[in-house]
Amino acid sequence: MTREQATTLPPGPRGPAALSTALMMQRPLESLLGWHRRYGDLFTVRLLAFGTGVYVADPHAIRELFTGDQSDLRAGEANAPLAPVLGPRSVLLLDGPEHLRQRRLLLPPFQGAAVHGYRDVIRDVTAAEVARWRVGDRFTLRARMRALTFEVIARVVFGLADGARTERMRRALSAVLDSSPIFLLPEALRRDLGAWSPWGRFQRRLAAADALIHEEIARRRAEADLDARTDVLSLLLRARDEDGEPMSDGELRDELMTMLLAGHETTATGLAFAFDLLLRDPVALARLRDELAGGDDAYLDAVVSETLRLRPVIDGSERSLTAPRTVAGWTLPAGIRVYPAIAVVHRRADLYPEPEAFRPERFLDGRAESYAWLPFGGGIRRCIGAALAQAEMAEVIRHVVTHVDVRPRRAEPDPVVMRGITLTPRHGTPVVVTRAARPARRPVVAA
C-alpha cells in the first residue's frame, strides 16, 4: 500500500483547535516553523473559524497549486470568514468566472504607469507626516504608518482632498478594523444583542463605514470632471466588462472596502516591520543612506523585498479543495483548506542561506524565484495591489531615513503576533525621535 492510499492528511499538532489557534495568535512564526521542523513540508493544523487546513512549504508543490488546474481550488471560498466585513462581491471572496471578471476590472489602476503616478501622492503625504515629528517625540511607528497609509489610500483610491471627509472616513474604518477579530467568530455566535453586544457594536460600526463609502460613490458619480479624474474610484466608475457592463454600487462598495482595509493596514504593518529590522542593523541603514545619496534605488528595493521575506504580513495563501487532490505525494480530500506556507517558505535555508538574518543584499543579484518569495501570494490570485504596496513602502522608507533619525525604544526586536488574519509587531514598533527635520520642541508622548 502506498502512502497516498494509506493516509488522507499529513501529520500535524494533535491538540485541540483552540490550542493551535492560541499558538498561532501569540507565536505564529515560531509555531509554523516548529511544526515544519517536526512534521515536514506538509503538515495539518486545525484552527477555530477556519477549520482543518494543510500547510504546504514545498516550493515545487506550491508552483503546481498556483499554476496548475484551478478548477478544484477555491480561494474565494477559503476567504469566506472575511465576508461579514469585505462583502460578498469582494474580489477576495469570488471564484471562477466572477473572480476573473472582477479582477480584469480592478487591474488597470494598479499597474505600471498608474502606480508610478501615485508616487507623488505618497511622497507628499509622507513629507507632511514626517514634518510633524520632533526630537524627543515617542510613538509607535505602526500607529503613525496607519495614519500615513490611510491618507495615501484616501487620496489614491477616493481622490479625497478634503481633510474633514478623510478624517470621517478614517475614524469609521479604524473602528471596523479595531473590532476585526469579531467577524472570525462562528456564525452561531454572531448575534446582535443590542448596542453593547460585540456583534451588535460591530454591525453598527460597519454600517457607519458603509454609509460613508456609498456617499463617496454617489458624490463621485455626480462630479462633472469624472472622465478626467485618475483616482481609483473614478477609474472603476468608468470601467466596463467584456459585455459593456459597469460595476454595481454593491460591487464598488465591496472592492473599496477591500482596498481600504487590506491595502492601508497591511502596508502600514509592513513599514513597521521594515523599520524594526532596519533600525537594529546600523550597517544596512548606513548602506541604504549611502546608496540613496548616490541616486541608486536598488538597495532600497532590496530592503523592501527582504522585509517582506523575513516579516510577511500574511502567513499563508488560502485555497479550498472542492475535489480530492494530490499535493506533494499526499492525497487530500475535498473540503480541506490548503495553505501555501508563505512564512515557512521564506525561512527555508536551501532557498535563503542564514534565513533568520536581515540581509537585503540577497536581493541585489536578481529577484527570487516566483515560488520562493510569496508575500503577495501567487498565480491568478496574486495581490492586485502588490506594486502599489511596494512603491509605498519604498517611498516612505526613503523619506524617513534621509530626513530624520529614530531609535527603537525596545532592546529586542518586536515579537510577531497575529491580529485577525495578519501578522503584526506586538508592540507596534515603539520609537523615539533623535533627529528631526525641523527644530526641536518639548517632547510629545504618544501611544
Residue pairs with C-beta under 8 A, 6 or more apart in sequence:
3 329
3 330
4 326
4 329
4 330
4 331
5 331
7 330
7 331
8 331
8 332
8 333
9 44
9 52
9 54
9 330
9 332
9 333
9 336
10 39
10 40
10 42
10 43
10 44
10 54
10 330
11 39
11 40
11 43
11 44
12 35
12 39
12 43
12 44
12 45
12 46
12 54
13 19
13 20
13 23
13 35
13 43
13 45
13 46
16 46
17 46
17 47
17 48
18 48
20 31
20 45
20 46
20 47
21 47
21 48
21 49
23 31
24 31
24 32
24 45
24 47
24 315
24 418
25 417
25 418
25 419
26 417
26 418
27 415
27 417
28 315
28 343
28 416
28 417
28 418
28 423
29 315
29 343
29 347
29 416
29 423
32 55
32 315
32 341
32 343
32 344
33 343
33 344
33 347
35 43
35 45
35 55
36 43
36 55
36 57
36 341
36 344
41 56
41 57
41 58
41 61
41 328
42 54
42 55
42 56
42 57
42 58
42 61
42 327
42 328
42 330
43 54
43 55
44 52
44 53
44 54
44 55
45 52
45 53
45 54
45 55
46 52
46 53
47 53
48 184
48 186
49 81
49 184
49 185
49 186
50 81
50 318
50 337
51 337
52 336
52 337
53 316
53 318
53 336
53 337
53 338
53 339
54 327
54 330
54 332
54 336
54 337
54 338
54 339
55 316
55 339
55 341
55 344
56 62
56 65
56 327
56 328
56 338
56 339
56 340
56 341
57 341
57 344
57 345
57 348
58 328
59 345
59 348
59 351
59 369
59 371
59 372
60 328
60 371
61 327
61 328
62 340
62 345
62 371
62 374
62 378
63 370
63 371
64 327
65 73
65 319
65 327
65 338
65 340
65 379
66 340
66 371
66 378
66 379
66 381
67 379
70 379
70 380
71 322
72 321
72 322
72 323
72 325
72 334
73 319
73 320
73 321
73 322
73 325
73 338
74 95
74 319
74 320
74 321
74 322
75 92
75 95
75 99
75 317
75 318
75 319
75 320
75 381
76 92
76 93
76 94
76 95
76 99
77 95
77 320
77 322
78 318
78 319
78 320
78 337
79 86
79 92
79 93
79 318
80 93
81 183
81 184
82 90
82 92
82 93
82 183
82 421
83 90
83 93
84 183
84 190
84 202
84 206
85 176
85 180
85 183
85 206
85 257
85 261
86 92
86 93
86 254
86 257
86 258
86 261
86 262
87 93
87 250
87 253
87 254
87 257
87 258
88 254
89 102
89 248
89 250
89 251
89 253
89 254
89 255
90 254
90 255
90 257
90 258
91 99
91 102
91 103
91 106
91 255
91 258
91 384
92 258
92 262
94 102
99 380
100 380
101 241
101 242
102 251
102 255
103 380
103 384
104 241
104 242
105 236
105 239
105 241
105 247
106 236
106 255
106 384
107 384
108 114
108 235
108 239
109 232
109 235
109 236
110 232
110 384
110 385
110 387
110 388
111 387
112 387
114 230
115 387
115 388
115 391
116 391
117 230
118 152
118 156
118 388
118 391
119 391
119 395
121 152
121 155
121 156
122 152
122 391
122 392
122 395
122 396
123 395
123 399
125 148
125 151
125 152
125 155
126 148
126 395
126 396
126 399
126 400
127 399
129 144
129 147
129 148
129 151
130 399
130 400
130 403
130 404
130 437
131 437
131 438
133 404
133 406
133 433
133 436
133 437
134 433
134 436
134 438
134 440
134 441
134 443
134 444
135 433
135 434
135 435
135 436
135 440
135 443
136 432
136 433
136 440
136 442
136 443
136 444
137 432
137 433
137 436
137 443
137 444
137 445
137 446
138 409
138 430
138 431
138 432
138 433
138 443
138 444
138 445
138 446
139 430
139 431
139 445
139 446
139 447
140 272
140 427
140 428
140 429
140 430
140 431
140 446
140 447
141 271
141 272
141 275
141 276
141 406
141 428
141 429
141 430
141 431
142 268
142 269
142 271
142 272
142 424
142 425
142 428
142 429
143 428
143 446
143 447
145 267
145 268
145 269
145 271
145 272
145 396
146 174
146 264
146 265
146 268
147 170
148 268
148 396
149 263
149 264
149 265
149 267
149 268
149 271
149 392
150 166
150 170
150 173
150 174
150 260
150 264
150 268
151 166
151 170
152 264
152 392
153 259
153 260
153 263
153 264
154 160
154 166
154 169
154 170
155 161
155 231
156 231
156 232
156 388
157 231
157 232
157 233
157 256
157 259
157 260
157 263
158 169
158 216
158 220
158 231
158 232
158 233
158 256
159 220
159 229
159 230
159 231
159 233
159 234
160 166
160 169
160 216
165 216
168 212
169 209
169 212
169 213
169 216
169 260
172 205
172 208
172 209
172 212
173 209
173 260
173 261
175 205
175 208
175 209
176 202
176 205
176 206
176 209
176 261
177 261
177 265
179 198
179 201
179 202
179 205
180 261
180 419
180 420
181 419
181 420
182 198
182 199
182 202
183 190
183 202
184 420
184 421
185 198
185 199
189 199
190 199
191 197
191 199
192 199
192 200
192 203
193 199
193 200
194 200
195 201
195 204
209 257
210 253
210 257
213 253
213 256
213 257
213 260
214 249
214 253
216 233
216 256
217 233
217 237
217 249
217 252
217 253
217 256
220 226
220 229
220 233
220 234
220 237
221 237
223 229
223 234
226 234
226 237
226 238
227 238
229 235
232 259
233 252
233 256
236 247
236 252
236 255
237 246
237 247
237 252
239 246
239 247
240 246
247 255
259 385
262 385
263 385
263 388
263 389
265 422
266 313
266 314
266 389
266 422
267 389
267 392
267 393
269 313
269 422
269 423
269 424
269 425
270 307
270 308
270 311
270 313
270 389
270 393
271 393
271 396
271 397
272 414
272 424
272 425
272 428
272 429
273 307
273 310
273 311
273 313
273 425
273 429
274 303
274 304
274 307
274 311
274 393
274 397
275 397
275 400
275 406
275 429
275 431
276 311
276 408
276 413
276 414
276 425
276 429
277 306
277 307
277 310
277 311
277 358
277 413
278 284
278 285
278 288
278 303
278 307
278 358
278 397
278 401
279 285
279 406
279 407
279 408
279 431
280 358
280 408
280 413
281 358
284 303
284 358
284 360
285 401
287 299
288 299
288 300
288 303
288 360
288 397
288 401
289 401
289 402
291 297
291 298
291 299
291 300
292 299
292 300
292 398
292 401
292 402
293 402
297 394
297 398
298 364
299 360
299 361
299 364
300 394
300 397
300 398
301 363
301 390
301 394
302 360
302 361
302 362
302 363
302 364
303 360
303 397
304 390
304 393
304 394
304 397
305 360
305 363
305 367
305 368
305 373
306 358
306 359
306 360
306 362
306 363
307 393
308 373
308 375
309 346
309 352
309 368
309 373
309 375
310 346
310 356
310 358
311 416
311 423
312 342
312 343
312 346
312 374
312 375
312 423
313 375
313 422
313 423
313 424
314 342
314 375
314 377
314 421
314 422
314 423
315 339
315 341
315 342
315 343
315 418
315 423
316 339
316 340
316 341
316 342
316 343
317 339
317 340
317 342
317 374
317 377
317 378
317 381
318 337
318 338
318 339
319 337
319 338
319 339
319 340
320 335
320 336
320 337
320 338
321 332
321 333
321 334
321 335
321 336
321 337
321 338
322 334
323 334
324 331
324 332
324 333
324 334
325 331
325 332
325 338
326 332
327 338
332 338
340 374
340 377
340 378
342 374
342 375
342 377
343 423
345 351
345 371
345 372
345 374
346 352
346 355
346 373
346 374
346 375
347 355
347 356
348 355
348 372
349 355
351 368
351 369
351 372
352 362
352 372
353 362
367 373
370 378
371 378
376 382
376 383
376 386
376 389
377 383
383 389
400 406
403 437
404 433
404 435
404 436
404 437
405 433
405 434
405 435
406 431
406 432
406 433
406 434
407 431
407 432
407 434
408 429
408 430
408 431
409 430
409 431
409 432
410 427
410 430
414 425
414 426
414 427
414 428
414 429
415 425
415 426
415 427
416 423
416 424
416 425
416 426
417 423
417 424
417 425
417 426
418 424
